[in-house]
Amino acid sequence: MNGAGFPERRADSTTREANGLPDWVVRAKQLAEQPSQKPHGAHANEKPPPSLFSPQVAHGQPCSGYVRKLAIHTLVVATSVLIMLCVGCWITMIQSGFRVGIADRLMTQIAQISDTAPDRASAGPLPSAPTTKRKEDSQCRSSGVAVPPATEKTNEPIADLSPAVGPDDSASHSQATGAPEIFSVKPDRGWAGETIRIAGVRLGDTKQVLFNADNRLKETTFHVVSDKQLDVVVPEIFVDRTEVTLVVVTPWGVTVGVPPSVVQVSEAVHRANGRFLHVLKGGALTRASGTLFVEAGGVAEDSSAGLQFIKADGVLVSDRHSQGVVYHEPGAILTRTSGSDRHRDTSRQHVIEVPEIKASLEVEPFLIQSPPQATGEAKSVPHIETIEPQTARSGGTVRLLGSGFLQTNAVWFAGRDSRGVTPAGFRLISDREIQVQVPQAWGEQVVVVANRKGMTFTLHKSGPISDHSRVDISRVARGVVATSGRGAFLVEDGGLVTARGNLFFVKRGGRITSGEGAAVFYEPGADIPADVLRKDNCREVPLIEPSNPGILFTALGC
């Protein structure tokens, strides 16, 4: 027992072997227990530091320095591994985000390309030879001819003029909201089928481009070049060397090119002459034709303009004879005169509300040129045998087949309940055929054709004045006095009409007493009031010969 009360440990080999230690451990311990030669100057009582195989370590006694070093090394290694793992994860995340960003950009570009492509549902099946399609596109681009979207058609009725709500996602679409604006049109003249360029702003969302020539409204195809440029195909309008007003429609609004020759109305005026009428604040216009633009505080009444634009707080007063296309802002005041047939008014006028209307000032009008027409000397008064088709919308084309069409100088349409006649554009194909574009009209129409020899008009049902309720033209024979009736009258030699009608054909020796607001065609020798003769809608013709009965044409309006 030692002084601490514990049994004394002996370092003999027997005891160590009894403890089950290997021989090489026993020998190493014996070497470690041998007294080492102390260096010079060492203290006699100084003990050597314990080795790894010293009894204290071998029997579990703590060695604080060794444990501390081992713990430090372990901590360093663990910290290094953790840092490496964190750095690796961070690099992986960056690479993954980069790849996702590239993928997102690629998907965005693909979506943009797919949105700018024509709608396959309306454009028809995919082409069977893509290489041919690319060749055709390249030829169009090299020749400077616009490639309009496949979804846009020239033969669509004007009834679809209402713009779609909300912009598309095409890459060429405008990034700014607001009505578009036109700066210039180049070239300023051209033939049908040629391409012109419209420069302006906010054109990327264009839905429609319209041409208005003497109340002949025609939609055309176009190609969006950028937000500031449109390539537009000149439509076929059967007028020659006529100034055309351009209209651009987007979901955000509509703009119209206002020519420098615009007539400004700033006070109360009964009637103003001009292709483009601009009613300012405080201005009031009783009769209007052509293109009409009414500012806030302006008033237009009894308008026969084919194209009308009404700003917020502007006033448009319509009656039963009003027709045409009306664009108006929210807050515009659209009213009807007392006694007007509300249903009939809405059918004659195509009213469209748009977010904003902008007047593109100082835009030179486009001058449309028509191809050459058939030439030759007229040998007889025109005669209409049939009309194909028998119904069409405004802006559509019909064929008049008959004889005596050479040197035709005018074609008019007149409705039974319409005031006056509406001129129509036409193309003379031969002495037996005329192609006519239907003007702004609605319902059953009387078609009138005139050349240097005289004029003719269509008849569906004709009869004596006593049957005026069942016929489109009432015949007034010799000795008959028509004091009532409506619509159109054919006044024979010796006939007299005192009723107020909308359309009169007066033969030599016939007589009328009133023609206010009506269209009057008369032969030399007819008795026409002097105040009617001074009207623009009163015309003298050499000879009047109606066509055969049974010809009916119906205009379907806008």
KOLLUMFI-473534 format. One record per residue (C-alpha): x, y, z; residue in one letter. Coordinates in pm, whole numbers, plus 32768, in hexadecimal, padded with zeros to 4 digits. Layout:
<vexvos>
XYZA ...
</vexvos>
This chain:
<vexvos>
800080008000M 807E81577FACN 804A828C8072G 7F0182D27FBFA 7E698187802EG 7E7180E57ED5F 7F317F9E7E84P 80877FE67DF6E 80B37F997C85R 81E27EC47C34R 828B7EE27AE7A 83057D7D7ACED 82C77CAF7998S 81EF7BB47A4ET 80F77CBD7AB6T 80EA7D5A7959R 80B87C0978B4E 7FA77BC679B1A 7F057D05793DN 7EFC7C7177DFG 7FDF7D6D7733L 809C7CFF75F9P 82127CC5760BD 826A7DE9752EW 81A77ECF7615V 82597E417747V 83AD7E7976AAR 83547FD67644A 82E4802577A6K 84247F977838Q 84F480747757L 8427819E77BBA 845581547932E 85CD8145791DQ 8670827F79ABP 86EA835D7891S 882A842178A0Q 87C7858278F6K 886686957833P 895A877778D5H 88B9887379B4G 877487B679E4A 86DB87A77B3EH 86FC86637BFDA 858B86557C5BN 850286A97AFCE 843085947A64K 8432854A78F1P 82F085967837P 8209846C7816P 821C83B776CCS 810383187612L 814481CD76BDF 818082537814S 80C381A87933P 7FE282DA795DQ 7F7382CF77F6V 7F64815777DEA 7E81813F7909H 7D8E825A789CG 7E1A837D795EQ 7DE084BF78A5P 7EE6857177D6C 7E5886CB77A2S 7F4E87437693G 7F17861B75ADY 7D9D862975CBV 7D9F879E7588R 7E6C8776744BK 7D93865973D0L 7C5887257410A 7CE78853735AI 7D4D8783722CH 7BF786DF7221T 7B48882F7236L 7C2188C17120V 7BDD879B703BV 7A6787A3707FA 7A58891B7046T 7B1588FA6EFCS 7A2A87EC6E81V 78FB88BC6EE0L 798289EE6E2DI 79C989206CF5M 786988946CFAL 77D389F26D1BC 78A78A7B6BFFV 784689556B24G 76D589856B68C 76F08AF96B1FW 779C8ABB69D1I 769789B66977T 757D8AA769C4M 76198BB968EBI 76458ACA67C8Q 74E08A4D67EDS 74558BB067F6G 751F8C0B66C0F 74928AE36606R 73318B3A6675V 73638CA26602G 73D48C2D64ACI 72AC8B416495A 71BB8C5564F6D 72498D3E63EER 72358C2F62E6L 70CC8BE06341M 70768D546334T 710C8D7661D9Q 70578C3F6161I 6F0E8CC861EAA 6F488E15613CQ 6F908D6B5FF1I 6E5C8C906010S 6D818DBE6063D 6DF88E855F37T 6DB58D645E4DA 6C5C8D565DA3P 6B4A8C9D5E52D 6B508B3D5DC6R 69E28B0C5E15A 69808C205D23S 6AA58C125C37A 6A5D8AAD5BC8G 6B3889755BCFP 6CAC89845BE7L 6D6289965A97P 6DD988475A1BS 6F1D88D75996A 6FBF89BF5A96P 70E58A0859B3T 6FF78A9758ADT 6F548B7559B4K 70A48BFF5A1FR 70FA8C3F58B5K 6FB58CFC587DE 6FEC8DCF59B6D 714C8E275948S 70CD8E8A57F2Q 6FC78F6D5890C 70CB9012596CR 71BD9045584ES 70B190DE576FS 703591C95881G 6ED691365884V 6E33911F59DBA 6DD28FC95A5FV 6C8990075B17P 6C208F1C5C2EP 6B548DF65BB9A 6A3B8E4C5CA9T 69F28F9B5C02E 69048F955AD8K 6893909759E1T 673B900559A9N 66C490115B12E 659390EE5B52P 65BE92365C05I 64DA91A95D14A 660E91255DC6D 66AC92795DFFL 6699926A5F7AS 67FE924A6001P 685A912660DFA 688D9172624FV 69EF915362D1G 6B3B91476217P 6BDF90146185D 6D338F9761F7D 6DEC8FBB60B0S 6F4D904160C4A 6EEE91555FD1S 6DCE91D260A6H 6DCA9321614ES 6E49933A62B2Q 6D83947C62F0A 6C0A94A06305T 6B4795B4625AG 6AB295F36104A 6BA095D65FDCP 6C0C97005F0EE 6C6797265D9EI 6D8898075D35F 6DA897C35BC1S 6D4296DF5AA1V 6E40968C5993K 6E1B96865870P 6CF397715868D 6C4C96C9573BR 6C33956F56A6G 6B6A945D55FDW 6A9D934B569CA 6B7F922E570FG 6CB0930A5749E 6D4E932D58A1T 6D6F9476595AI 6E1194C05AA9R 6D6895735BCBI 6E5396145CC8A 6DDE96735E24G 6DDD95FD5F8CV 6D2B94E9604ER 6CE594245F11L 6D5B92D35F96G 6BFF9269600CD 6B4D92C45EC8T 6A1391F65E8AK 698592A25D58Q 69E3939D5C4AV 68C694475B91L 68BB951A5A54F 679F96155A2DN 676996A258CFA 662E9772589DD 656D96AC59A6N 65F195655918R 668894B95A45L 6774939C59F4K 683D92BD5ADDE 699092415A67T 6AAD915B5AC7T 6BE691D65B77F 6D2D91635C12H 6DB691ED5D5AV 6F2292495D1DV 6F5B92E25E74S 6EAB93B75F74D 6EED94E15E90K 6EAE94525D35Q 6D9D939A5C76L 6DAB930A5B17D 6C4D93265A81V 6BC59292593EV 6AF2938B5878V 699392F65859P 68C692F6571DE 67E494255721I 672B947155DEF 677995E255D1V 688C968F5511D 69769797559BR 68AE97C456D9T 693D98345825E 69279724592CV 691797545AA6T 69D7964E5B6CL 696195BB5CB7V 6A2994DB5DA4V 697494155EB4V 6A1B93775FE6T 699192EF612FP 69FC943661D1W 6946951E60E1G 6926959C5F7EV 69D196AF5EB7T 697397585D72V 6A5298205C8CG 69DB998A5C7EV 6A439A335B36P 6AC19B9A5B26P 69879BF25A5FS 68A49BA25B88V 67789C8A5BB6V 67669D105D1CQ 660B9D585DA9V 66149E3A5EDAS 64B69ECE5ECDE 63579E6D5E67A 63579E0D5CF7V 623D9D705C2FH 63209CBB5B3CR 64949CB65AF5A 653B9C3C59B7N 66729B6959D5G 66EF9A0459DCR 67519A235B4CF 66869AF05C44L 67119B425D9EH 660F9BC65E95V 66BF9C815FAEL 663E9CDA6109K 65179DC660E0G 64E49D625F75G 639C9CD35EF1A 63659C315D9EL 620A9BDD5D1BT 62689B175BE2R 63AC9A565BBFA 6443996C5ABDS 659598D05A77G 665F98985BB6T 65E9993E5CF8L 66B3997E5E36F 65FB9A1A5F60V 66C59AA06087E 66469AC161ECA 65419BD361F2G 64F69BB6607CG 63A89B505FE5V 63589AA15E9DA 61F39A5C5E2DE 6159999A5D0CD 62A899105C9FS 62C498435B61S 643B98245B86A 64B896C95B3EG 65BD96DA5C54L 658797965D9AQ 665C97C95ED3F 65BC98536011I 669898B4613AK 662398AB62A3A 652199C162E1D 64F399E66169G 638B99CE60E9V 6306990E5FBDL 6193992C5F6DV 611B98205E7AS 5FD397F45DC2D 5F3B96D55D00R 600F97275BCEH 615E97245C84S 624F96105C29Q 63C295C35C1FG 64C295555D22V 64D596165E6AV 65FD95FD5F59Y 65C696A460A9H 667896C461F6E 65D296746344P 651197A863A5G 64AF980C6243A 634398766221I 628997B76111L 611B981660EET 600597F55FEDR 5F0B98EF5F70T 5DA598CC5FE5S 5CDC97DA5F17G 5E0A97145EA2S 5DE7959D5E8CD 5EE295245F8ER 5F0393C85EF7H 5F3094535D9AR 6034954D5E11D 610B94435EB5T 60FD936C5D7CS 616C948A5C9CR 628495035D7CQ 639B94255DF7H 63F994B85F4AV 654294525FEEI 65C494C6613FE 673F94E4615DV 6819954F6285P 68AD967E61D3E 689597376088I 69C297F9600BK 69CE98E65EE3A 6B1798C15E25S 6B419A245DA6L 6BE49A965C61E 6BE6993E5BC0V 6BDF995D5A46E 6AC4988959B5P 6B1A975B58E2F 6ABB97775773L 6A34962D56EFI 6A4F95DB557EQ 697194E254C8S 69D9940553A4P 696A94665244P 6802941751EDQ 675A93A250B0A 674694B04FA8T 665C94E94E87G 653695BE4E21E 63E495814EBBA 62E295194DB8K 61B095074E98S 611E95534FEDV 6197945A50F6P 60BB93315141H 60DE924B5272I 607690E0524CE 60F6904A5392T 61CA908D54C7I 62B88F875556E 62A98F495679P 615B8FD556E2Q 61D190285845T 631890BE58C0A 63A4918A59DDR 642C92E959BFS 658092D95919G 652E91945867G 653A916D56EDT 64159112560BV 63FA90E45492R 62FC919953BCL 62B790D5527EL 61FB916C515BG 624C924D5034S 62A593B24FDAG 63A493E050F4F 64B3948C5027L 64FD95F25094Q 644C95BB51DFT 649296ED52B5N 63CF96A553F5A 632E959154C4V 624795E155EAW 6192951A56F5F 604995935788A 5F8394EF589FG 5E0B950258ABR 5E1295C059F3D 5F60966C59BBS 5F8597D85970R 602A9815581FG 6120972B5778V 627996AC57D7T 638996A156CBP 643F9557569EA 6596950C5615G 659E943854DDF 6685939C53DCR 661893805272L 6675922451F8I 65C3922950A8S 648892A75000D 63CE918850ACR 646591875209E 64AF927B5323I 654A92235473Q 64BB92FC5588V 6520932856F4Q 63F6934357DBV 63F594905898P 637694CE59F9Q 6211945A59D1A 610793805A73W 5FD792C359F4G 5F4392A2589AE 5FEF938557A3Q 5FA394275655V 60E0941A5582V 610C9539548CV 620695375369V 624596635283A 6314969D514BN 631997AA503FR 61E397224F95K 6109971C50CBG 60C496525203M 6014951B5281T 5FAA949753D3F 5F4293475462T 5DDF92E654B3L 5D6F91D2559AH 5BFD921C55A1K 5B5E934254F5S 59F393A654DDG 58FE94C654EDP 590595BC5608I 57DD950E56A9S 58C093E656F4D 59E094B35783H 59E393E858C5S 5A3892A85806R 5B2E932B5701V 5C8693C7570DD 5C3F94C455FAI 5AEB956055BES 5A8F95B15454R 59CD96F45421V 592896E352CBA 588D97F751F8R 576E98A352A8G 57C198125400V 580798F75528V 58C998565643A 588499105784T 59039806586FS 59FF96F15871G 5B6B96CB58C1R 5CAC963A583AG 5CF5965256C5A 5C1896D755ACF 5C2996AC5434L 5B6897D453A6V 5AF0979A5242E 5A9498A55144D 5961995851CDG 598598D2532FG 599299AD5465L 5A24996755BFV 59E19A4E56E6T 5A4D995557EFA 5BA099635897R 5C7A9848581DG 5DE497DF583BN 5E2D979356CDL 5D90981A558CF 5DBD97B05422F 5D0298B45353V 5CCC987551E1K 5C94998950DFR 5B449A2D5129G 5B3799AD5290G 5B1A9A9753B8R 5B6F9AA2552AI 5B259BB65624T 5C169B575738S 5D689AB65746G 5E069B395885E 5F119A4658FBG 5EC7994E57E3A 5F9898DF56BAA 5EFD994F5573V 5F5798D05417F 5E98997752FBY 5E9099865180E 5E979ACC50C0P 5D339B5250B8G 5CD19AD85213A 5C2D9BD152FFD 5D0B9BF55433I 5CEE9D0B553DP 5DFD9E135525A 5E739DE1568BD 5EA29C6D5647V 5F6A9CAF550AL 606C9D6A55D8R 60AF9C3D56B8K 61E29B665689D 610F9A2A5689N 60449A985558C 60D39A17540ER 60669A3452A4E 609B990251C6V 605798D85051P 5F6F97AD5075L 5EDC96DA518FI 5E8B956C5146E 5E43947D5267P 5ECF931C5255S 5DF391E95255N 5D3291A45397P 5D98908A547DG 5EF8910354D6I 5F279116564DL 6067916D5706F 608391825882T 619D92375934A 61F591A25A86L 629592DA5B13G 63DA92DE5BD7C 
</vexvos>
